[in-house]
């Protein structure tokens, strides 16, 4: 969802995913700590950027980049 809408609010992400805001915050924090997402403050809001070149964590998929998976789900 962040790859589609970098300006999405935590509340909007939670509603779309059907989980709590706290869960979304924990997931984004984990992704940020691992280098998959960077957060930038813009005024009073955050904007997020997905690192599409970051390889997957698991050794079986580490030869693939996150962007490859995101491209499979991209809609035009």
Protein Blocks (a to p, Z undefined) as FASTA:
>chain_A
ZZmmmmbcfklmmmmnopafklmmmmmmmmmmnopaccddehjbccddddfkbccfblkl
mmpcfklmmmmmpcZZ
